[in-house]
Amino acid sequence: MIVALASAWPLSGAAAAPAPGMVEAPCPDSGPRPAELNARTDLELNAQEPDAAAAHRPFEPATQAWFAAQEEESRQDWASLCRFEKDDAALAHGPPVVAVFLGDSITENWLLADPALFSGGVVNRGISGQTSPQMLVRFEADVVALHPRVVHIMAGTNDLAGNTGPTSARQFQNNIVAMCDLARSHGIRVVLASIPPAALFPWRVGVRPAPQIRELNAWLRHYAAERKLVYVDYYAALAGPEGEMRADLTHDGVHPHRKGYALMRPLAQHAIRAALARR
């Protein structure tokens, strides 16, 4: 994950924090994601690892400064409301948004793996490391305000990892229900995605999530059927026999690489079409 990658290196040059309180422009500008980081992610998406020397080489100063700015921003902005503020504002003057993909790094990396999918009114709003409560907080800004016809919600991996602290299945379910209710109250159709398979989390030693993933996916499927939402089952396409992500589809057991995303693409497209067809 990008979050784990960031913590592996000493950081310096963090951007100055904005003035405290309620201000007109609370969001600092940490700049675009560095090309060096995109190149590292691209290797992972191609199921390649950097050579040993490159893997232990510190990031360039500009990349370290970007990480530092991101860390400072996360301390000021727990839900990352600032992350897409400018992008969201720009969409207000563009063509209508058909679908928003809301999620964590699995959604965020999908844009790098398959940028063509996110065109023609399909928008990616994935943020690495995020949990369902963070997605709920930014749901108004990154989904409702864009007036999409459909929202694709994929959450749960980082809840299970405890990225924002201890939680429970009920708290996760409440956050999903709240996001779905917000969407439906604004006439936005919902595609509810399964939690992708994983047998372990490299950044959270000791957690073995496979049984909980199966249980939560059973709940997600049942809830979608009960509320007449579209459920998309990525788990079945990606899982091995023990609930792990198939080794030929991932570089770390959690995040798909391009072969994994290629299996997910037709499922996502079918789910979006099915949601659009519903009255």
Backbone as CSV, one residue per row, in Angstrom:
resi,resn,N_x,N_y,N_z,CA_x,CA_y,CA_z,C_x,C_y,C_z
1,MET,0.824,-1.198,0.000,0.000,0.000,0.000,0.861,1.252,0.000
2,ILE,0.325,2.316,-0.523,1.050,3.575,-0.543,1.321,4.048,0.874
3,VAL,0.349,3.857,1.789,0.534,4.303,3.164,1.732,3.604,3.782
4,ALA,1.846,2.297,3.600,2.975,1.550,4.137,4.276,1.992,3.493
5,LEU,4.229,2.254,2.203,5.411,2.682,1.479,5.910,4.008,2.026
6,ALA,4.977,4.913,2.314,5.360,6.231,2.802,6.077,6.156,4.131
7,SER,5.642,5.248,5.020,6.219,5.203,6.350,7.589,4.561,6.385
8,ALA,8.032,4.006,5.258,9.306,3.297,5.229,10.506,4.228,5.066
9,TRP,10.257,5.508,4.793,11.372,6.404,4.494,11.305,7.648,5.366
10,PRO,12.452,8.207,5.731,12.440,9.469,6.477,11.905,10.583,5.604
11,LEU,11.082,11.424,6.190,10.419,12.466,5.420,10.900,13.837,5.872
12,SER,10.904,14.751,4.930,11.291,16.115,5.251,10.613,17.055,4.285
13,GLY,10.562,18.319,4.646,10.032,19.319,3.734,8.524,19.364,3.678
14,ALA,7.842,19.023,4.777,6.385,19.039,4.767,5.871,20.447,4.512
15,ALA,4.754,20.531,3.787,4.151,21.826,3.507,3.607,22.432,4.795
16,ALA,3.620,23.736,4.866,3.098,24.419,6.040,1.606,24.177,6.172
17,ALA,1.166,23.973,7.405,-0.249,23.730,7.644,-1.038,25.017,7.416
18,PRO,-2.291,24.905,6.949,-3.108,26.096,6.771,-3.478,26.708,8.116
19,ALA,-3.949,27.936,8.093,-4.367,28.595,9.318,-5.492,27.803,9.976
20,PRO,-5.542,27.747,11.318,-6.582,26.978,11.996,-7.942,27.653,11.898
21,GLY,-8.983,26.871,12.178,-10.333,27.402,12.204,-11.040,27.259,10.875
22,MET,-12.201,27.893,10.762,-12.997,27.832,9.538,-12.539,28.936,8.597
23,VAL,-11.937,28.522,7.491,-11.358,29.476,6.554,-11.906,29.211,5.157
24,GLU,-11.676,30.144,4.251,-12.203,30.015,2.893,-11.500,28.919,2.100
25,ALA,-10.206,28.765,2.311,-9.428,27.794,1.527,-8.627,26.909,2.476
26,PRO,-9.235,25.868,3.027,-8.546,25.030,4.019,-7.588,24.016,3.425
27,CYS,-7.640,23.817,2.118,-6.892,22.717,1.521,-5.538,23.158,0.989
28,PRO,-4.452,22.589,1.524,-3.128,22.885,0.979,-2.954,22.204,-0.364
29,ASP,-1.967,22.641,-1.114,-1.693,22.042,-2.423,-0.380,21.279,-2.336
30,SER,-0.482,19.942,-2.205,0.729,19.133,-2.115,1.238,18.709,-3.480
31,GLY,0.549,19.104,-4.541,1.005,18.797,-5.892,0.565,17.416,-6.350
32,PRO,0.819,17.109,-7.617,0.406,15.811,-8.166,1.233,14.669,-7.602
33,ARG,0.709,13.477,-7.708,1.419,12.270,-7.278,2.720,12.162,-8.070
34,PRO,3.845,11.963,-7.388,5.142,11.984,-8.089,5.264,10.886,-9.137
35,ALA,5.949,11.213,-10.240,6.168,10.238,-11.310,6.948,9.030,-10.799
36,GLU,7.872,9.249,-9.854,8.652,8.142,-9.289,7.744,7.131,-8.603
37,LEU,6.746,7.622,-7.880,5.819,6.729,-7.196,4.914,6.014,-8.198
38,ASN,4.480,6.728,-9.228,3.688,6.092,-10.281,4.468,4.975,-10.962
39,ALA,5.769,5.188,-11.171,6.598,4.173,-11.816,6.705,2.928,-10.939
40,ARG,6.843,3.119,-9.618,6.919,1.969,-8.706,5.597,1.201,-8.717
41,THR,4.496,1.928,-8.695,3.186,1.278,-8.729,2.981,0.547,-10.045
42,ASP,3.479,1.133,-11.130,3.327,0.499,-12.439,4.033,-0.850,-12.487
43,LEU,5.190,-0.949,-11.853,5.886,-2.238,-11.775,5.021,-3.267,-11.056
44,GLU,4.410,-2.853,-9.952,3.557,-3.766,-9.193,2.342,-4.189,-10.005
45,LEU,1.761,-3.249,-10.747,0.585,-3.567,-11.553,0.921,-4.503,-12.705
46,ASN,2.191,-4.512,-13.103,2.645,-5.442,-14.137,3.203,-6.729,-13.549
47,ALA,2.963,-6.933,-12.232,3.429,-8.131,-11.532,4.945,-8.226,-11.550
48,GLN,5.610,-7.075,-11.492,7.065,-7.026,-11.452,7.511,-6.356,-10.163
49,GLU,8.632,-6.789,-9.664,9.222,-6.159,-8.489,10.477,-5.399,-8.924
50,PRO,10.756,-4.255,-8.304,12.016,-3.568,-8.612,13.192,-4.416,-8.164
51,ASP,14.349,-4.205,-8.778,15.518,-4.976,-8.354,15.874,-4.630,-6.911
52,ALA,16.674,-5.472,-6.296,16.955,-5.339,-4.864,17.519,-3.960,-4.522
53,ALA,18.410,-3.472,-5.365,19.002,-2.158,-5.095,17.949,-1.060,-5.156
54,ALA,17.085,-1.130,-6.155,16.047,-0.107,-6.298,15.045,-0.178,-5.167
55,ALA,14.743,-1.394,-4.695,13.741,-1.563,-3.639,14.164,-0.897,-2.336
56,HIS,15.486,-0.788,-2.093,15.972,-0.207,-0.849,16.543,1.195,-1.042
57,ARG,16.447,1.712,-2.235,16.953,3.057,-2.502,15.952,4.086,-1.994
58,PRO,16.374,5.068,-1.205,15.439,6.098,-0.738,14.796,6.828,-1.909
59,PHE,13.593,7.281,-1.695,12.930,8.064,-2.725,13.661,9.393,-2.917
60,GLU,13.471,9.958,-4.087,14.054,11.260,-4.377,13.496,12.309,-3.408
61,PRO,14.254,13.366,-3.161,13.792,14.387,-2.201,12.394,14.928,-2.518
62,ALA,12.101,15.126,-3.798,10.778,15.662,-4.153,9.669,14.685,-3.764
63,THR,9.927,13.389,-3.915,8.934,12.387,-3.537,8.791,12.322,-2.028
64,GLN,9.914,12.391,-1.302,9.850,12.419,0.155,9.070,13.635,0.647
65,ALA,9.277,14.773,0.003,8.545,15.979,0.394,7.052,15.820,0.137
66,TRP,6.705,15.141,-0.952,5.289,14.891,-1.257,4.673,14.008,-0.188
67,PHE,5.399,12.940,0.227,4.912,12.083,1.300,4.710,12.880,2.582
68,ALA,5.659,13.741,2.888,5.561,14.550,4.100,4.340,15.460,4.053
69,ALA,4.087,16.054,2.886,2.915,16.907,2.728,1.632,16.100,2.898
70,GLN,1.635,14.872,2.379,0.457,14.019,2.530,0.222,13.666,3.998
71,GLU,1.288,13.362,4.726,1.146,13.024,6.137,0.633,14.209,6.950
72,GLU,1.156,15.387,6.655,0.689,16.577,7.348,-0.774,16.839,7.023
73,GLU,-1.130,16.664,5.766,-2.521,16.881,5.359,-3.452,15.900,6.056
74,SER,-3.012,14.639,6.200,-3.870,13.642,6.839,-4.094,13.966,8.308
75,ARG,-3.116,14.623,8.946,-3.316,15.029,10.340,-4.354,16.144,10.449
76,GLN,-4.421,16.988,9.446,-5.375,18.086,9.442,-6.731,17.681,8.866
77,ASP,-6.732,16.621,8.051,-7.912,16.280,7.249,-8.103,14.762,7.285
78,TRP,-8.707,14.262,8.369,-8.803,12.827,8.640,-9.460,12.049,7.507
79,ALA,-10.487,12.612,6.907,-11.225,11.910,5.855,-10.733,12.229,4.451
80,SER,-9.706,13.055,4.321,-9.172,13.477,3.012,-10.221,14.200,2.172
81,LEU,-10.934,15.112,2.807,-11.896,15.932,2.077,-11.204,16.827,1.055
82,CYS,-9.934,17.144,1.308,-9.213,18.020,0.389,-8.690,17.299,-0.846
83,ARG,-8.587,15.981,-0.769,-7.903,15.230,-1.819,-8.455,15.536,-3.212
84,PHE,-9.762,15.538,-3.367,-10.362,15.719,-4.688,-11.125,17.041,-4.815
85,GLU,-10.846,17.984,-3.918,-11.615,19.224,-3.920,-11.559,19.924,-5.284
86,LYS,-10.359,20.080,-5.835,-10.229,20.774,-7.122,-10.819,19.949,-8.258
87,ASP,-10.586,18.644,-8.233,-11.127,17.772,-9.285,-12.652,17.771,-9.257
88,ASP,-13.219,17.732,-8.062,-14.680,17.746,-7.944,-15.252,19.066,-8.471
89,ALA,-14.585,20.168,-8.137,-15.060,21.478,-8.604,-14.990,21.564,-10.124
90,ALA,-13.952,20.994,-10.724,-13.804,21.044,-12.180,-14.913,20.279,-12.882
91,LEU,-15.397,19.203,-12.250,-16.441,18.401,-12.883,-17.772,19.140,-12.975
92,ALA,-17.930,20.158,-12.138,-19.179,20.925,-12.173,-19.364,21.634,-13.505
93,HIS,-18.285,21.837,-14.242,-18.350,22.558,-15.518,-18.153,21.618,-16.708
94,GLY,-18.140,20.321,-16.446,-17.928,19.353,-17.508,-19.184,18.584,-17.845
95,PRO,-19.042,17.513,-18.634,-20.197,16.695,-18.991,-20.743,15.965,-17.769
96,PRO,-21.962,15.460,-17.840,-22.562,14.768,-16.692,-21.739,13.563,-16.263
97,VAL,-21.738,13.304,-14.964,-21.037,12.140,-14.408,-21.993,10.953,-14.426
98,VAL,-21.541,9.858,-15.007,-22.359,8.645,-15.065,-22.186,7.819,-13.803
99,ALA,-20.936,7.586,-13.398,-20.673,6.729,-12.243,-19.443,7.209,-11.496
100,VAL,-19.498,7.091,-10.174,-18.357,7.372,-9.309,-17.956,6.072,-8.624
101,PHE,-16.672,5.730,-8.713,-16.124,4.584,-7.995,-15.500,5.102,-6.704
102,LEU,-16.103,4.762,-5.570,-15.627,5.204,-4.259,-14.945,4.035,-3.559
103,GLY,-13.733,4.254,-3.035,-13.065,3.148,-2.374,-11.710,3.523,-1.823
104,ASP,-10.885,2.488,-1.626,-9.563,2.642,-1.042,-8.490,2.461,-2.116
105,SER,-7.320,1.899,-1.750,-6.236,1.764,-2.713,-6.566,0.803,-3.845
106,ILE,-7.434,-0.175,-3.587,-7.809,-1.109,-4.651,-8.562,-0.360,-5.745
107,THR,-9.377,0.602,-5.352,-10.050,1.466,-6.327,-9.077,2.478,-6.917
108,GLU,-8.256,3.096,-6.079,-7.310,4.106,-6.571,-6.355,3.511,-7.607
109,ASN,-5.811,2.337,-7.319,-4.866,1.712,-8.247,-5.526,1.291,-9.553
110,TRP,-6.833,1.062,-9.513,-7.562,0.674,-10.719,-7.422,1.750,-11.794
111,LEU,-7.396,3.007,-11.389,-7.226,4.100,-12.344,-5.881,4.014,-13.045
112,LEU,-4.828,3.660,-12.308,-3.499,3.515,-12.910,-3.413,2.262,-13.770
113,ALA,-4.112,1.201,-13.347,-4.052,-0.070,-14.074,-4.855,-0.044,-15.359
114,ASP,-5.971,0.674,-15.357,-6.901,0.629,-16.494,-7.556,1.996,-16.678
115,PRO,-6.784,3.007,-17.067,-7.343,4.363,-17.159,-8.498,4.478,-18.143
116,ALA,-8.542,3.626,-19.147,-9.620,3.715,-20.132,-10.984,3.442,-19.512
117,LEU,-11.014,2.659,-18.437,-12.296,2.388,-17.779,-12.898,3.663,-17.212
118,PHE,-12.027,4.566,-16.770,-12.487,5.787,-16.117,-12.510,6.934,-17.123
119,SER,-13.427,6.817,-18.043,-13.634,7.815,-19.092,-15.119,7.829,-19.413
120,GLY,-15.522,8.785,-20.221,-16.925,8.843,-20.606,-17.867,9.043,-19.438
121,GLY,-17.444,9.825,-18.456,-18.308,10.116,-17.319,-18.136,9.178,-16.142
122,VAL,-17.164,8.266,-16.206,-16.872,7.374,-15.076,-15.689,7.945,-14.308
123,VAL,-15.863,8.193,-13.010,-14.913,8.949,-12.196,-14.378,8.066,-11.076
124,ASN,-13.072,8.126,-10.838,-12.434,7.366,-9.769,-12.215,8.255,-8.547
125,ARG,-12.721,7.806,-7.403,-12.533,8.519,-6.144,-12.036,7.552,-5.068
126,GLY,-10.994,6.790,-5.419,-10.353,5.905,-4.463,-9.207,6.599,-3.764
127,ILE,-9.047,6.333,-2.453,-7.949,6.896,-1.675,-7.294,5.774,-0.875
128,SER,-6.007,5.610,-1.077,-5.261,4.547,-0.422,-5.405,4.606,1.092
129,GLY,-5.622,3.431,1.686,-5.655,3.306,3.136,-6.977,3.613,3.794
130,GLN,-7.973,4.061,3.024,-9.191,4.544,3.665,-10.109,3.425,4.165
131,THR,-10.823,3.750,5.234,-11.820,2.879,5.826,-13.217,3.423,5.533
132,SER,-14.230,2.618,5.838,-15.604,3.031,5.521,-16.050,4.309,6.232
133,PRO,-15.643,4.585,7.492,-16.064,5.863,8.081,-15.475,7.073,7.354
134,GLN,-14.253,6.947,6.857,-13.676,8.050,6.097,-14.420,8.262,4.788
135,MET,-14.793,7.172,4.123,-15.564,7.290,2.880,-16.926,7.921,3.145
136,LEU,-17.531,7.570,4.267,-18.831,8.143,4.612,-18.728,9.650,4.798
137,VAL,-17.668,10.107,5.468,-17.501,11.548,5.712,-17.368,12.309,4.397
138,ARG,-16.673,11.743,3.420,-16.470,12.459,2.153,-17.506,12.101,1.091
139,PHE,-18.527,11.340,1.452,-19.510,10.890,0.472,-20.261,12.067,-0.162
140,GLU,-20.587,13.063,0.630,-21.299,14.238,0.104,-20.453,14.963,-0.935
141,ALA,-19.181,15.198,-0.606,-18.309,15.978,-1.496,-17.898,15.202,-2.739
142,ASP,-17.550,13.924,-2.564,-16.954,13.161,-3.667,-17.957,12.318,-4.446
143,VAL,-19.185,12.234,-3.964,-20.214,11.475,-4.698,-21.452,12.333,-4.936
144,VAL,-22.164,12.686,-3.887,-23.451,13.367,-4.042,-23.315,14.655,-4.836
145,ALA,-22.302,15.458,-4.523,-22.143,16.756,-5.186,-21.828,16.636,-6.669
146,LEU,-21.398,15.445,-7.111,-21.098,15.240,-8.527,-22.332,14.814,-9.328
147,HIS,-23.428,14.540,-8.641,-24.694,14.160,-9.282,-24.539,12.994,-10.267
148,PRO,-23.880,11.921,-9.840,-23.763,10.773,-10.749,-25.076,10.004,-10.809
149,ARG,-25.207,9.185,-11.824,-26.365,8.298,-11.888,-26.148,7.053,-11.035
150,VAL,-24.877,6.666,-10.861,-24.538,5.451,-10.121,-23.318,5.706,-9.244
151,VAL,-23.283,5.074,-8.065,-22.066,5.029,-7.259,-21.696,3.566,-7.048
152,HIS,-20.417,3.281,-7.228,-19.848,1.948,-7.009,-19.045,2.035,-5.711
153,ILE,-19.509,1.335,-4.670,-18.898,1.412,-3.345,-18.139,0.119,-3.069
154,MET,-16.835,0.238,-2.835,-16.035,-0.924,-2.441,-15.216,-0.539,-1.211
155,ALA,-15.569,-1.134,-0.071,-14.934,-0.810,1.207,-14.811,-2.081,2.036
156,GLY,-13.977,-2.010,3.076,-13.908,-3.099,4.033,-12.516,-3.629,4.294
157,THR,-11.639,-3.626,3.286,-10.286,-4.159,3.474,-9.579,-3.462,4.624
158,ASN,-9.610,-2.141,4.639,-8.879,-1.401,5.662,-9.621,-1.334,6.989
159,ASP,-10.943,-1.535,6.976,-11.676,-1.698,8.231,-11.179,-2.959,8.938
160,LEU,-11.052,-4.054,8.167,-10.571,-5.311,8.730,-9.134,-5.187,9.231
161,ALA,-8.347,-4.361,8.572,-6.961,-4.144,8.998,-6.856,-3.184,10.180
162,GLY,-7.942,-2.482,10.491,-7.915,-1.533,11.593,-7.120,-0.278,11.303
163,ASN,-7.168,0.188,10.060,-6.352,1.354,9.689,-6.693,2.609,10.476
164,THR,-7.956,2.762,10.856,-8.333,3.932,11.654,-8.728,3.528,13.073
165,GLY,-8.192,2.407,13.520,-8.437,1.946,14.878,-9.391,0.762,14.928
166,PRO,-9.589,0.203,16.111,-10.488,-0.938,16.251,-11.907,-0.598,15.805
167,THR,-12.573,-1.559,15.216,-13.956,-1.373,14.772,-14.675,-2.704,14.899
168,SER,-15.912,-2.766,14.471,-16.706,-3.995,14.543,-17.436,-4.191,13.231
169,ALA,-17.935,-5.402,13.037,-18.728,-5.680,11.843,-19.955,-4.776,11.805
170,ARG,-20.587,-4.553,12.949,-21.778,-3.704,12.990,-21.445,-2.275,12.598
171,GLN,-20.323,-1.750,13.047,-19.957,-0.381,12.676,-19.695,-0.289,11.176
172,PHE,-19.005,-1.274,10.615,-18.794,-1.305,9.168,-20.137,-1.344,8.436
173,GLN,-21.032,-2.212,8.859,-22.341,-2.326,8.215,-23.125,-1.026,8.309
174,ASN,-23.051,-0.360,9.467,-23.752,0.919,9.618,-23.234,1.958,8.627
175,ASN,-21.922,1.965,8.395,-21.354,2.925,7.445,-21.812,2.626,6.022
176,ILE,-21.879,1.349,5.662,-22.373,0.970,4.341,-23.833,1.385,4.195
177,VAL,-24.651,1.094,5.196,-26.069,1.472,5.151,-26.218,2.982,4.998
178,ALA,-25.416,3.746,5.738,-25.509,5.207,5.669,-25.150,5.715,4.277
179,MET,-24.101,5.169,3.660,-23.728,5.597,2.311,-24.815,5.235,1.302
180,CYS,-25.362,4.046,1.428,-26.427,3.639,0.503,-27.666,4.517,0.679
181,ASP,-28.008,4.840,1.924,-29.165,5.704,2.175,-28.944,7.103,1.603
182,LEU,-27.729,7.632,1.774,-27.416,8.939,1.197,-27.566,8.917,-0.322
183,ALA,-27.041,7.874,-0.939,-27.136,7.775,-2.393,-28.591,7.709,-2.840
184,ARG,-29.350,6.821,-2.253,-30.740,6.626,-2.678,-31.584,7.866,-2.427
185,SER,-31.293,8.598,-1.355,-32.066,9.812,-1.063,-31.825,10.898,-2.101
186,HIS,-30.723,10.783,-2.841,-30.406,11.748,-3.897,-30.616,11.158,-5.289
187,GLY,-31.309,10.043,-5.367,-31.612,9.446,-6.663,-30.422,8.804,-7.342
188,ILE,-29.409,8.434,-6.569,-28.204,7.796,-7.118,-28.336,6.289,-6.925
189,ARG,-28.200,5.540,-7.994,-28.287,4.090,-7.896,-26.977,3.536,-7.349
190,VAL,-27.068,2.402,-6.676,-25.922,1.871,-5.934,-25.468,0.530,-6.493
191,VAL,-24.157,0.431,-6.718,-23.497,-0.851,-6.948,-22.650,-1.120,-5.710
192,LEU,-22.960,-2.208,-5.024,-22.260,-2.566,-3.801,-21.295,-3.705,-4.118
193,ALA,-20.014,-3.458,-3.930,-18.983,-4.431,-4.300,-18.592,-5.302,-3.122
194,SER,-18.264,-6.545,-3.421,-17.710,-7.430,-2.407,-16.350,-6.919,-1.953
195,ILE,-15.944,-7.341,-0.772,-14.575,-7.102,-0.319,-13.686,-8.107,-1.044
196,PRO,-12.626,-7.664,-1.702,-11.750,-8.614,-2.393,-11.090,-9.588,-1.417
197,PRO,-10.709,-10.762,-1.892,-10.113,-11.762,-1.004,-8.733,-11.355,-0.513
198,ALA,-8.378,-11.840,0.666,-7.039,-11.650,1.228,-6.869,-12.626,2.382
199,ALA,-5.717,-13.249,2.458,-5.415,-14.150,3.568,-4.616,-13.452,4.659
200,LEU,-3.987,-12.328,4.312,-3.207,-11.555,5.279,-3.038,-10.140,4.746
201,PHE,-2.619,-9.256,5.633,-2.330,-7.871,5.270,-0.854,-7.605,5.570
202,PRO,-0.030,-7.308,4.564,1.398,-7.097,4.814,1.693,-5.993,5.819
203,TRP,0.833,-4.993,5.923,1.069,-3.871,6.827,0.442,-4.094,8.209
204,ARG,-0.243,-5.231,8.425,-0.893,-5.501,9.712,-0.627,-6.951,10.093
205,VAL,0.560,-7.181,10.655,1.005,-8.534,10.976,0.077,-9.164,12.013
206,GLY,-0.286,-10.417,11.769,-1.110,-11.146,12.719,-2.583,-11.189,12.383
207,VAL,-3.042,-10.316,11.499,-4.449,-10.324,11.103,-4.640,-11.344,9.993
208,ARG,-5.607,-12.233,10.167,-5.942,-13.247,9.165,-7.399,-13.035,8.781
209,PRO,-7.675,-12.228,7.759,-9.026,-11.723,7.516,-9.955,-12.625,6.711
210,ALA,-9.463,-13.723,6.148,-10.283,-14.489,5.202,-11.658,-14.873,5.746
211,PRO,-11.782,-15.413,6.970,-13.127,-15.764,7.458,-14.053,-14.563,7.593
212,GLN,-13.518,-13.437,8.084,-14.347,-12.241,8.233,-14.752,-11.680,6.877
213,ILE,-13.873,-11.759,5.896,-14.232,-11.288,4.554,-15.415,-12.084,4.024
214,ARG,-15.389,-13.398,4.189,-16.512,-14.216,3.724,-17.805,-13.836,4.437
215,GLU,-17.727,-13.606,5.741,-18.920,-13.247,6.511,-19.468,-11.883,6.081
216,LEU,-18.599,-10.911,5.928,-19.056,-9.581,5.535,-19.590,-9.574,4.110
217,ASN,-18.991,-10.366,3.234,-19.508,-10.439,1.868,-20.889,-11.083,1.832
218,ALA,-21.119,-12.064,2.697,-22.460,-12.656,2.781,-23.470,-11.594,3.215
219,TRP,-23.063,-10.741,4.171,-23.956,-9.660,4.597,-24.175,-8.652,3.474
220,LEU,-23.107,-8.262,2.766,-23.236,-7.298,1.672,-24.182,-7.830,0.589
221,ARG,-24.042,-9.100,0.246,-24.914,-9.700,-0.764,-26.377,-9.677,-0.293
222,HIS,-26.586,-10.056,0.955,-27.951,-10.089,1.500,-28.542,-8.680,1.558
223,TYR,-27.754,-7.717,2.022,-28.249,-6.343,2.127,-28.593,-5.784,0.749
224,ALA,-27.738,-6.049,-0.235,-28.015,-5.565,-1.591,-29.319,-6.159,-2.120
225,ALA,-29.533,-7.445,-1.895,-30.771,-8.075,-2.367,-31.982,-7.501,-1.643
226,GLU,-31.848,-7.299,-0.341,-32.949,-6.768,0.468,-33.347,-5.362,0.033
227,ARG,-32.358,-4.537,-0.310,-32.616,-3.148,-0.685,-32.702,-2.944,-2.191
228,LYS,-32.651,-4.053,-2.942,-32.732,-3.999,-4.410,-31.602,-3.155,-5.011
229,LEU,-30.390,-3.368,-4.479,-29.183,-2.760,-5.014,-28.479,-3.786,-5.891
230,VAL,-27.537,-3.336,-6.698,-26.744,-4.255,-7.514,-25.516,-4.668,-6.704
231,TYR,-25.305,-5.965,-6.586,-24.134,-6.501,-5.907,-23.186,-7.037,-6.954
232,VAL,-21.889,-6.682,-6.850,-20.895,-7.176,-7.799,-19.868,-8.000,-7.035
233,ASP,-19.691,-9.251,-7.456,-18.893,-10.218,-6.710,-17.490,-10.355,-7.303
234,TYR,-16.596,-9.466,-6.883,-15.206,-9.587,-7.295,-14.505,-10.724,-6.545
235,TYR,-14.985,-11.007,-5.343,-14.366,-12.045,-4.522,-14.294,-13.369,-5.282
236,ALA,-15.408,-13.786,-5.872,-15.448,-15.081,-6.556,-14.470,-15.135,-7.724
237,ALA,-14.256,-14.000,-8.387,-13.361,-13.964,-9.546,-11.888,-13.982,-9.152
238,LEU,-11.584,-13.530,-7.933,-10.188,-13.328,-7.541,-9.685,-14.329,-6.501
239,ALA,-10.580,-15.054,-5.834,-10.207,-15.847,-4.665,-9.632,-17.208,-5.009
240,GLY,-8.664,-17.636,-4.183,-8.149,-18.993,-4.218,-8.920,-19.858,-3.236
241,PRO,-8.533,-21.107,-3.076,-9.313,-22.056,-2.279,-9.379,-21.745,-0.793
242,GLU,-8.412,-21.022,-0.252,-8.380,-20.717,1.183,-8.830,-19.283,1.480
243,GLY,-9.445,-18.649,0.513,-9.882,-17.271,0.716,-8.808,-16.246,0.466
244,GLU,-7.673,-16.677,-0.055,-6.601,-15.756,-0.429,-6.865,-15.201,-1.822
245,MET,-6.216,-14.096,-2.163,-6.267,-13.648,-3.538,-5.309,-14.513,-4.341
246,ARG,-5.762,-14.991,-5.475,-4.944,-15.879,-6.292,-3.572,-15.255,-6.566
247,ALA,-2.528,-16.064,-6.420,-1.167,-15.555,-6.543,-0.867,-15.001,-7.922
248,ASP,-1.559,-15.487,-8.948,-1.306,-14.999,-10.304,-2.005,-13.689,-10.598
249,LEU,-2.740,-13.152,-9.609,-3.508,-11.926,-9.821,-3.042,-10.767,-8.948
250,THR,-2.035,-10.974,-8.103,-1.653,-9.949,-7.130,-0.154,-9.962,-6.903
251,HIS,0.371,-8.825,-6.461,1.798,-8.749,-6.126,2.027,-8.833,-4.629
252,ASP,0.969,-8.639,-3.823,1.159,-8.617,-2.370,0.066,-9.348,-1.597
253,GLY,-0.841,-10.025,-2.289,-1.910,-10.753,-1.627,-3.134,-9.931,-1.331
254,VAL,-3.091,-8.629,-1.583,-4.211,-7.736,-1.272,-4.652,-6.935,-2.495
255,HIS,-3.681,-6.401,-3.222,-3.979,-5.526,-4.350,-3.853,-6.287,-5.668
256,PRO,-4.885,-6.252,-6.500,-4.757,-6.890,-7.817,-3.710,-6.174,-8.661
257,HIS,-3.079,-6.917,-9.562,-2.310,-6.249,-10.601,-3.165,-6.256,-11.881
258,ARG,-2.583,-5.905,-13.012,-3.398,-5.678,-14.203,-4.208,-6.911,-14.623
259,LYS,-3.657,-8.102,-14.419,-4.412,-9.309,-14.759,-5.656,-9.437,-13.877
260,GLY,-5.527,-9.073,-12.601,-6.681,-9.091,-11.712,-7.722,-8.057,-12.101
261,TYR,-7.258,-6.854,-12.406,-8.200,-5.810,-12.814,-8.885,-6.153,-14.139
262,ALA,-8.189,-6.889,-14.996,-8.817,-7.310,-16.263,-9.998,-8.234,-16.008
263,LEU,-9.929,-9.051,-14.955,-11.066,-9.888,-14.595,-12.191,-9.055,-13.973
264,MET,-11.821,-8.003,-13.276,-12.816,-7.166,-12.600,-13.564,-6.256,-13.560
265,ARG,-12.914,-5.818,-14.622,-13.508,-4.817,-15.522,-14.877,-5.225,-16.059
266,PRO,-15.040,-6.422,-16.687,-16.372,-6.749,-17.214,-17.432,-6.885,-16.127
267,LEU,-17.023,-7.314,-14.933,-17.972,-7.401,-13.826,-18.456,-6.004,-13.439
268,ALA,-17.513,-5.062,-13.375,-17.883,-3.687,-13.037,-18.788,-3.081,-14.103
269,GLN,-18.435,-3.277,-15.350,-19.240,-2.703,-16.433,-20.644,-3.293,-16.458
270,HIS,-20.741,-4.599,-16.240,-22.059,-5.233,-16.195,-22.880,-4.678,-15.030
271,ALA,-22.234,-4.498,-13.861,-22.935,-3.988,-12.696,-23.434,-2.557,-12.926
272,ILE,-22.617,-1.721,-13.535,-23.025,-0.340,-13.822,-24.217,-0.336,-14.784
273,ARG,-24.148,-1.157,-15.832,-25.281,-1.237,-16.769,-26.529,-1.715,-16.062
274,ALA,-26.393,-2.707,-15.191,-27.560,-3.225,-14.476,-28.164,-2.147,-13.569
275,ALA,-27.313,-1.368,-12.910,-27.822,-0.300,-12.054,-28.534,0.774,-12.865
276,LEU,-27.963,1.135,-14.009,-28.589,2.145,-14.870,-29.943,1.686,-15.404
277,ALA,-30.097,0.374,-15.582,-31.343,-0.166,-16.138,-32.460,-0.248,-15.098
278,ARG,-32.120,-0.147,-13.830,-33.133,-0.278,-12.783,-33.940,0.995,-12.649
279,ARG,-35.193,0.813,-12.340,-36.079,1.978,-12.178,-36.062,2.447,-10.732
